[in-house]
Amino acid sequence: MMPSEKVYTAYEDAVGERIDKWICSQNDELTRNSVQKMINDKMVAVNGKTVSKNYKMSLGDEVLLIIPEPVELSAKPENIPVDIVYEDDDLLVVNKPKGMVVHPAAGNYDGTLVNALLYHCKGRLSSINGVIRPGIVHRIDKNTSGLLIVAKNDFSHAGLAQQIKEHSFTREYEAVVCGKFKEYEGTVNAPIGRHKTDRKKMCVTELNSKEAVTHFRVIEQYEKYAHLRLKLETGRTHQIRVHMKYIGHPVLGDDVYGTEYKGIDGQCLHAKKIGFIHPRTGEYLEFDSELPEYFGDILNKLKNI
């Protein structure tokens, strides 16, 4: 592959903004660090001249961006224990621990669930998502624990992906969130898209967004927190975390959409139940997992406050 070129024009909303930040707002596949490196490597020009990363945009600026050829990464097998809840010749259901990244990416090239699965399955994973995400049909965040499905072949991957597209999966989570609820059950129906200025965040927005629906029910209300059961109709990136922040009840420990909580690293969120139709047999399968130790410890602390 050859480097690609993109040209952007600055309009009124760009005036005065730093060029590295503005480029990220135009292309959500790029990180701030990667854009800054491209600027330093003279791969960004404004009106035909290279600039520094703190250049402030002007109305009508024409920005040329030369995107370097991507480096092809491949995941390697690693002998890492995996909690297998179910397995057959077509798929697995695994219980991912909190803190484990699902697949390799910048900053996490090893120690991921994919590395562990390549070892466990001896390389027998679907190829639809390429060599960096083999077998991965859907994901949960690094600091979210719980159940997810992995496809061993392209047949099962395609069948499972279609169910996700049709919103026919059963996906239930449990979370501890901040604040008191007036209503003990409800639905958040609010579209989610990329944040306009922070491209690593999602938010509720009408701009370039997709439908997102989350149902919730309070299992137990504490003085300042609540234990919730949540059911997803859709599966947008960070959906529960974004929706809970949107209604004023951020997930406990969420350092991106809420506030940190002493004693846990990241959000108190667990993918507890998953159900789907087996793509080969047509049988409906459903799996439920125990709440992990960290989650139980938090509930015990809240009961004693």
N, C-alpha and C positions, 0 to 999 in steps of 0.2 A: 504493500500500500504506500501511496505517496502522501506527503503532507497536504492538508486541505486548507482552502482559504474561505473566510467569511468576511463580509462587509456589512457594517452597521452604520446607521445615521442617527445622530443625536437630535432629539426633539426637546421641547420645553422642559419636560420633567427630568432631563439629564443635566441641565445647566448647573455647574458648581459641584457636581459629584466627582469623586475620585474615579479615575479611569478603571482601576482594577476592580473596584466594587461595582461599577456600572456594567462592565463586561460580564461579570457573574450574574447580574440581574437579567441579562439578555440570553444567557446560555446556561441552563441549570445542570449541564453535564460537566461544567468546569468549576473547580474550587478556587478560592481566593489565592492560595499558595501557588497553584498551577498557573494561574494568570500572571501573578507577579514574576514567576520564573520565565514565562514567555516574554514579558516586557523586558526583563533583564537580558534575555537572549536576543533582543532586537527582533522579535517576531510579531510585534504590535506597532503599527504606524497610524498616526493621526494626520490626515490631510497630506499624506506622503512623507511624513517625517517621524522618526522614532521618538518616543517620549519616556519619561520616568513614571514609576508606578503611582506617584502622588500628583500626576497631571490632573487638573480640574477641567471637566468637560465644558464646551461652549456650544451654543446653538448652531446646528448645521455641521458639526464635526463629522467627518467621514473616517470611520475606524476600520482599518484592515487588520485582520487577525489571521495569522498563519498557524494552524493547529498541527503540531508534529504528528508523525506517524505513530499510532499507538503501539506500545510494547505488549506483545502477546504473553500473557501469564498462564501458567498451568498449575493446578493443584497437585500436590504429591501425597501419597498415602502416609499416614502416621498412626502408630499404634497407641491410640487414645481410647480409653473406655467410653462406650456409648450405652445409654440406657434404652434398650430396645423393648418397646411395649408390644409390638406385633411385627411379624415378618413372614413373607411368602416369596414366591419366585418373581412377583411383579412389583412389590412395594414394601416399605417399612413405615412404621409409626414410631417415632423416637421422642423421648422426653428430654428436651434440651435444658441443661442447667443454666442458671443465671450467670452472666459473665462470659459465656461462650459465643463467639461470632459464628454466624451460619456459614458464610463462605469467604474465601480470601478476597481482600481488597487492600487498598493503600493503607499501610500501617499494620495490617493483619494478614501476613502472607502464610502463616502456619498456625497450628493449634486450633483450627476451626472445625466445625462439625463436618464439613466436606472432607477435610483431611482425614478425619476419623472414619468416615463412611467409606472412603476409597480403600482404606485398609480392611475394614470389616467385610465389605462386599467384594473385595478382590477386583476392584475396578468396574464391577457390573452396575453401572448407574446410567440413567438416560442421558442422551447427548443434546437434547433440545436447547438447553441453556448454555451450551458450550463447555469448554474445558475448565473454566474457572468456577462454574456453578453446576456441575453435573448432578442430576437427580433432584435438584431443588425446584419444587413446584410452587411453594409459597414460603415466606420467611416470617420470622419473628425477631424483634430487636435483640441486640446483644444482652441487654439487661432485663429482658423479659424471659421468664422461664416457661417451660411447658411443652405441649404436644405439637408436632408438625409431621407432615407426610413427606416421604421421599420416594421417588419413582426409580425403579431399577431398569426400566426400558422405556423406549419412546412411546410404545402403545399405551402403557399405563399413564405416562406423563400427559399425553394428549387427552385421555379420558378424564383425568383429574383436573386438568387445566380448564376443560370445558365446563365442569361442574362449578369451578370457582367463577368463571365468566357468567354463568347463569345464576349465581348466588344461591346454589342449592346445597352447599356445604353447611354442616352444623359446626359453629365455632363459638364456644362459650369461654369466657375469661372470668377470673376473680381479681379484684383490685382493692387496695386501701386508698381512699381519696380524702382530700381535706374538706372540712366544713360539715355543717348540718343540712340535711335535706328536709324541705317542707313536704314534698311529695315522695313517697317511698318507692315509686316506680314511674318510669317514663321513657320517652324516646327522643333521641337527638337526631334530627333530620337536617343536616347542614352540609353543603358541598365543601370538599377539601381540595386545596391546590397548593402549589409551591408559594412560599412566602415571598413577597415582592422584593424585599431588601436583603433578607438572610436566606440564601438559596439552599441551605442545609436544613431549614425548618419547613414544616407544613403549617397551614392555617386554614381556618374557615374563610372562604372567599368565593365570590361569584366569578372571578377572573380566572380563566384557564383551569377550571376545577372539574371534579367529577362528583357525582352523587355519593353521599356517605350517610349510612343509617346505623345507629347504635341504640339498642334497647338496654335499659338498666333496671335493676331492682336492688333495694337496700336489704342486705342480709342482717346487718346489725349496725345500729347507730351509736357512736361513742360521743364523748363530750365535744371533741374538736375534729373527729375523723369519722369515716363511714366505711364499712366493709360491703363491697358491691359484687353482684353477679352481673355480667354484661354479655349480651349476645349480639354478634355482628350479622347484619344483612349484607354488607359490602366489606371489602378488605383493602381499604386505602392505607397508604404508608402512615404510620403513627396514628391511626384513626382514633383509638380509644384515648390516647394521651391528648390529642388535639381537641376532641369533643369534650372531654372532661374539663380541660382548661376553658373552653368556650362557655360552658355553663357555670363557671366559677368554682369548680371542684377538681383542681389538678391532682393527678396521681401522686401519692406520697413518695418522696424521694426522687421525683423526676427533675433532674437538674437542667433540662432543656425547656420544658413547658411549665414547670412548677418551681419547687424549691427543694434543695437537698435535705436529707434527713439523716441525722447522726445514727450510725449503726448499720446502714445499708448503702451499697454502691448502685445508684440508679433506682428506677421506678419499682414500686411494689405492685407487680402485674404478672399474672400467671395464666397461661393458656391451658385451661383445665380440661376442657372436653372438646373432642372433634369427632364428627360423623360424616360419612360419605358413602357413595355407592361404589363398590369394587368394580373397576372398569372391565375386568374380564369375567367375573362370575355374576355380576348384577346384584349381588347381595349387599344390603345396607350394613355397614360396620360402624360401631360407635365405641369410643374409648374415653375413659375418665381417669384423671390422675390425682394423686394426693397433693395437697398443698405442700410445697417445699419447706424445709426447716426455717429458712429466713422469714418466710411469710407467717408461719405459726408463731415464731418468736415475737414478731411485731404485734400480732393479735393479742398475745398474752400480755405484752406491755400496755396496750391500750385498755385492756380489761382492768388493769390494776391502777390506772391513772385516776 
